[in-house]
Every structure is written in structure tokens, then in C-alpha cells.
Amino acid sequence: MKSNCLLGAWKQFILNPTKTMIHKRGSWLEIFQCKWPHFYWLDLRDNHYYHFCAKYSDEPFINQIWFEGEIKRLLWHGNGET
């Protein structure tokens, strides 16, 4: 499926607005360094963080707006897992 992390988070929020909290990692100013901020969400139903991540890690800067990927559970956001 093609999307990006912001659209993936918004889709989850629209599907379940009372049980989804969207978070952002990084700054919009990083665009000047050819990086995009990363968006992810907390699903309050299971208390886990999720994000839409790229299938390929070597996407050029402009292709990072719309890319092939999948939803995965995050393991680095303060939930005691690494």
C-alpha cells in the first residue's frame, strides 16, 4: 500500500477519534536538512504506538512524501521495549 506516516496517522484518527492520539517526532524545520518529521499514533485500545513505515529505507527526499510501506508497532517510544 502507498501512503505516508501523516496520512496513516490521520486515517487511524478518523476511524477511531476517541481512541487515537497522534504524535510527531522531529521538527518541520528539518525539511531544510532534507528530512521530514515522523508521525505516529497511540492506540488507546491496546496502549501501543504504531506508525506507517517505508518498505525501502533508501527513498529519495521527494519520494518520502508518498511511498510503499506498512503499518507497524513502534518499539521505541517509552513503552519499555526496544
C-alpha positions in Angstrom: 0.0 0.0 0.0 1.2 3.5 -0.7 0.8 6.3 1.8 3.0 8.2 4.3 3.2 8.5 8.1 1.0 11.6 8.4 -1.8 10.2 6.3 -1.6 6.8 8.1 -2.0 8.5 11.5 -4.9 10.7 10.2 -6.6 7.6 8.8 -6.4 5.9 12.2 -7.7 9.1 13.9 -10.7 9.4 11.6 -11.6 5.7 12.1 -11.4 6.0 15.9 -11.1 9.6 17.1 -11.7 8.9 20.8 -9.1 6.1 21.0 -6.3 7.6 18.9 -3.7 10.2 19.8 -1.3 11.5 17.0 2.3 12.4 17.9 5.1 13.9 15.9 8.8 13.2 16.1 11.1 15.8 14.7 10.6 19.4 13.6 9.1 20.9 10.4 12.4 22.8 10.2 14.2 19.6 9.4 12.8 19.9 5.8 15.7 22.3 5.2 18.0 19.4 6.0 16.2 17.1 3.6 14.3 15.3 6.4 10.6 15.1 7.2 9.2 14.9 10.7 7.7 11.5 11.5 4.1 11.0 12.7 2.9 8.1 14.7 -0.1 7.3 16.9 -1.1 5.8 20.2 -4.0 3.4 20.0 -5.7 3.7 23.4 -7.5 0.4 22.9 -4.3 -1.6 23.4 -2.0 1.2 24.6 0.6 0.6 21.8 2.2 3.0 19.4 2.0 2.5 15.7 3.4 4.1 12.5 3.4 3.8 8.8 6.9 2.9 7.8 8.6 2.7 4.4 9.2 -0.7 2.8 12.5 0.6 1.5 14.9 2.7 3.6 16.7 4.5 0.7 13.8 6.6 -0.6 15.0 9.9 -2.1 13.8 13.0 -0.2 10.9 13.9 -2.5 9.7 10.2 -2.6 9.4 10.2 1.1 6.1 12.1 0.7 4.3 9.1 -0.9 5.8 5.6 -0.6 5.2 2.0 -0.3 5.0 0.7 3.2 3.0 -0.9 6.0 1.7 -0.2 9.5 4.0 -1.5 12.2 4.0 -1.3 16.0 6.6 1.1 17.4 9.0 -0.3 20.0 11.0 2.9 20.9 8.5 5.3 22.4 8.7 5.0 26.1 6.8 1.8 26.3 9.6 -0.2 28.0 10.5 -2.0 24.8 13.5 -1.6 22.5 
